[in-house]
Amino acid sequence: MFRVLSGVLSELDIKENDLIIADCSKGANAQVASGSLVVAEAINTRTDEKTLLLRQFISPHLLITNSEDQNSISIHMLKAKVSVLGIVIR
């Protein structure tokens, strides 16, 4: 279970302070489909600091926000140190 700390997916009715549940099993990660909401881990290449992100997966390699406010820059999974940890099941 995770607490949402921002409105990055507010257009999809996931708001700041909502609680979400993610299936982090290997089987679930193998089933990630375009449009899936995911919890991802990004690693800062300069500091090795890890950050958890809530994003929408867009096939084949993008992680995006879907916000009522300004959206963040998309993350290309082959060009950044980022991996999907789980699929949001609400």
C-alpha positions as semicolon CSV with decimal commas, in nm:
position;residue;x (nm);y (nm);z (nm)
1;M;0,000;0,000;0,000
2;F;0,125;0,346;-0,091
3;R;0,009;0,701;-0,010
4;V;-0,004;0,930;-0,314
5;L;0,202;1,242;-0,245
6;S;0,102;1,453;-0,546
7;G;-0,159;1,494;-0,818
8;V;0,045;1,333;-1,097
9;L;-0,248;1,110;-1,199
10;S;-0,535;1,339;-1,100
11;E;-0,695;1,317;-1,448
12;L;-0,739;0,945;-1,371
13;D;-0,908;1,024;-1,036
14;I;-0,605;0,941;-0,821
15;K;-0,555;1,241;-0,598
16;E;-0,295;1,357;-0,347
17;N;-0,327;1,167;-0,014
18;D;-0,519;0,875;-0,169
19;L;-0,411;0,527;-0,067
20;I;-0,336;0,287;-0,351
21;I;-0,249;-0,081;-0,364
22;A;0,005;-0,217;-0,610
23;D;0,067;-0,578;-0,707
24;C;0,447;-0,604;-0,698
25;S;0,473;-0,973;-0,789
26;K;0,689;-1,078;-1,083
27;G;0,380;-1,219;-1,255
28;A;0,203;-0,884;-1,236
29;N;0,502;-0,695;-1,375
30;A;0,508;-0,931;-1,672
31;Q;0,148;-0,827;-1,747
32;V;0,206;-0,451;-1,767
33;A;-0,006;-0,321;-2,056
34;S;-0,012;0,018;-2,223
35;G;-0,222;0,249;-2,008
36;S;-0,149;0,060;-1,685
37;L;-0,087;0,265;-1,372
38;V;0,242;0,163;-1,216
39;V;0,473;0,224;-0,923
40;A;0,825;0,267;-1,056
41;E;1,166;0,314;-0,900
42;A;1,398;0,575;-1,049
43;I;1,765;0,596;-0,959
44;N;1,951;0,926;-0,977
45;T;2,263;0,848;-1,180
46;R;2,472;1,109;-0,997
47;T;2,380;1,021;-0,637
48;D;2,235;0,668;-0,666
49;E;1,935;0,798;-0,467
50;K;1,619;0,593;-0,528
51;T;1,278;0,755;-0,570
52;L;0,937;0,591;-0,600
53;L;0,716;0,729;-0,876
54;L;0,350;0,685;-0,963
55;R;0,311;0,691;-1,341
56;Q;0,106;0,566;-1,634
57;F;0,289;0,323;-1,862
58;I;0,260;0,391;-2,235
59;S;0,392;0,115;-2,459
60;P;0,658;0,047;-2,550
61;H;0,886;0,239;-2,309
62;L;0,731;0,557;-2,166
63;L;0,622;0,653;-1,815
64;I;0,401;0,962;-1,805
65;T;0,197;1,172;-1,567
66;N;-0,168;1,248;-1,637
67;S;-0,245;1,552;-1,426
68;E;-0,511;1,824;-1,419
69;D;-0,218;2,060;-1,359
70;Q;0,113;2,078;-1,542
71;N;0,247;1,734;-1,639
72;S;0,602;1,619;-1,572
73;I;0,840;1,526;-1,850
74;S;0,789;1,171;-1,974
75;I;1,052;0,913;-1,879
76;H;1,192;0,684;-2,147
77;M;1,261;0,357;-1,969
78;L;1,551;0,260;-2,195
79;K;1,731;0,592;-2,143
80;A;1,683;0,636;-1,768
81;K;1,759;0,418;-1,468
82;V;1,397;0,331;-1,393
83;S;1,205;0,008;-1,348
84;V;0,845;-0,087;-1,280
85;L;0,800;-0,230;-0,931
86;G;0,427;-0,301;-0,949
87;I;0,090;-0,244;-1,112
88;V;-0,166;-0,029;-0,931
89;I;-0,482;-0,227;-0,854
90;R;-0,633;0,065;-0,655
